[in-house]
Amino acid sequence: MNPRVSSVQTTDDYQLILQFTDGKQGVYDCSPLLDFGVFKELRNKQYFKQASLENGTVAWPHEQDICPDTLYLDAIKIDNAVSVNN
C-alpha cells in the first residue's frame, strides 16, 4: 500500500499540493480530469478550492475523490525545502 495524503493545498491552475504520510511532497495536476463525468464540476475554481482530506485522500463536497494510490504514484514529487505559492 502506498502512503496516504496527510495535507492538501489547491492552486489556481487546478493543481493539488500534497503532503504524504511518508514525508514526501508532490504536485498532482487535476486539469486532465475536468472533462470527465463527475469531475466536470471541479472546473468551478471556487468549488475546486473546497478540496479536503477524507480517509487519507482528497475529496470534494459532492463526493468526488481521487484514489490515494493515483495521487501518490502520479504526483510529481518536489523537494520538501521548495515552497509552492498559490
N, C-alpha and C positions, 0 to 999 in steps of 0.2 A: 504494500500500500504506500502510495506517495504521501508526502507531507500535506497537511491541510492549510487553509488560509487562516491567518491569525489577525490580519488587519487589511483594510481596503480603503483606497482613496480613488476618486474619479478625476478625470481631466476633461477639459472642454472638447477634446477631439476623440471622445469615445474610447479612452484607454483606462484600464484599471491598474493602479499601482498597488502591488500586492506584497504583503509580508507573509512568509510561510512559517510553519511551526518548526522547520529545521534551521531557521535563521536567515534563509536566503530571501532576497527581494527580486521581484520580477514585474515586467510590464506586459499586460495582456491587451491586445487590440480587439475591441468588440465590433469595430466598423464592418467587418465581413458578415456579421450576423444580422445586421439591420434590415436586410431584405427578406428575411425568412420568418414565417409564421409568427409566433408569439413575441419574437424579438423585435418586430417592426415598431412596437410601442417604445422601445428604447431610443428611437430617433428623436423623441422629445427630450431635449437636454435636461430640462428640469426633472423629468421622470428618471432619466439615466442617473442623475446625481443622487437619487434615493437608494442607490446600491448599499447593501448592508451585509453583515456577516450572519450566516444561518447554518448551523451544523457543519462548520468548517469549510464553507464555500460562500460564494457571492450570490445574493438573491435580491429581487425587487418586490415591491408590494403586491403585484398581481401574479405572483408565484413563478415568474421567470427565474431560472437559475442556470448556472453553468457547472458542469461536473468538476469537482475539485481536482481530479486527475488531469483533465484537459487544461485547467488553469495552470497547474504545475508544469506539465510537460510542454505546453505551447507558449508559456510566458518567456519573454526574453529576459534572462537573468541580468541583474545590474549589481554593481558593486555597492555594498551597504553604505559606503562612505559618500556615494553620489547623492546629492539632493535633487529631487524632482519637483519642479514648480508647476502648479496648476495654472 
